Amino acid sequence: MLPDLPPHLAQGVFATPGSYDVVLRLSTNPGDVLDDSVSTPRGLAIKILGIAGERLPGSEGTTQDFVLANAPAFTAPDGAAFLKNLKLLAATTDTPQVFKKAFSALMRGVERVLESLGTKSPTVIALGGHPETHILGETFYSQAPLR
């Protein structure tokens, strides 16, 4: 952690300078292993180990977890829409990869057209229109206000 953080940032795991062991996990939403050319929401989980100090009630232990996703904002506006998206995802898990690759290519094309017209569609991006990138080249966001 960095020394000399301002007081409003020097809290919790960031309260004092130091180094920690971490466990990182890269993930995708689908339950199957897919080629990088299939656009899916991707995640990065960070588990920081060995953190000492006061904890909130119900958070016993010495770890701190951060969960990040490759979109700056959560794409579902509410719980019902999120559940609908999960059901759609579950229904397509066993679809042959060749169809998923074709659908992703189509959605990327639709998103390129939308962007050429000066707009973006979070729905099209979430459905497969995200640019084709290697997971290690992604930018990950907290999607939540964190201090």
Stockholm file with secondary structure:
# STOCKHOLM 1.0

chainA/1-147         MLPDLPPHLAQGVFATPGSYDVVLRLSTNPGDVLDDSVSTPRGLAIKILGIAGERLPGSEGTTQDFVLANAPAFTAPDGAAFLKNLKLLAATTDTPQVFKKAFSALMRGVERVLESLGTKSPTVIALGGHPETHILGETFYSQAPLR
#=GR chainA/1-147 SS CCSSCCTTTCCGGGSSCCCCCEEEEEEESSSSCCCTTSCCCEEEEEEECCCCSCCCTTCCSSCEEEEEESSSSCSCSSHHHHHHHHHHHHHHTTSCHHHHHHHHHHHHHHHHHHHHTTCCCHHHIIIIISCCCCGGGCCCBCCSCCC
#=GC SS_cons         CCSSCCTTTCCGGGSSCCCCCEEEEEEESSSSCCCTTSCCCEEEEEEECCCCSCCCTTCCSSCEEEEEESSSSCSCSSHHHHHHHHHHHHHHTTSCHHHHHHHHHHHHHHHHHHHHTTCCCHHHIIIIISCCCCGGGCCCBCCSCCC
//
